[in-house]
Amino acid sequence: MTVGRAGRIVGGVLLVLPLAFVSGCARELVTRGDDQLVAGNYRGALASYDQFLRSNPQDVVADRVRATRALLARYLQAEEEAARARPELTDLRAEVTRLRAALEKLKAIDVQTEQKR
């Protein structure tokens, strides 16, 4: 998944709530988090959302920020898991190639053995 596509997916869950109800400092944190999210700076967005939630847990947009933050954290976790799995997948593909070659050699030996009979 590309950064742009991920940003659109995560950004798509943002409920459009007017930020006029949010205090100035809190509004800046939410806006900064949203901007970082759209720009693909997911860790920066998480930090801004966390800072907002620590100081404004009951704010009118807190539920939206929590939902966005949870989805974003899960996305980053999945990306990290995929990165850890890539080397293993590469090793498994190489093993399949080696086993396929060994199988082909065995087939050739079987054909030769049958031809000698």
Residue pairs with C-beta under 8 A, 6 or more apart in sequence:
1 9
3 40
4 40
6 40
6 42
6 75
7 37
7 38
7 39
7 40
9 75
10 37
10 42
10 68
10 71
10 72
10 75
11 34
11 37
11 38
13 67
13 68
13 71
14 34
14 37
14 64
14 68
15 64
15 67
17 60
17 61
17 64
19 27
19 30
19 31
19 61
21 59
21 60
21 61
22 30
22 56
22 59
22 60
22 61
23 56
23 59
25 55
26 52
26 55
26 56
26 59
29 48
29 49
29 51
29 52
29 55
29 56
30 48
30 49
30 52
30 61
30 65
32 48
33 44
33 45
33 46
33 47
33 48
33 49
33 52
33 65
33 68
34 45
36 42
36 44
36 45
36 48
37 45
37 68
37 72
42 72
42 75
42 76
43 76
45 72
46 69
46 72
46 73
46 76
49 65
49 68
49 69
49 72
50 69
52 59
52 62
52 65
53 62
53 65
53 66
53 69
56 62
59 65
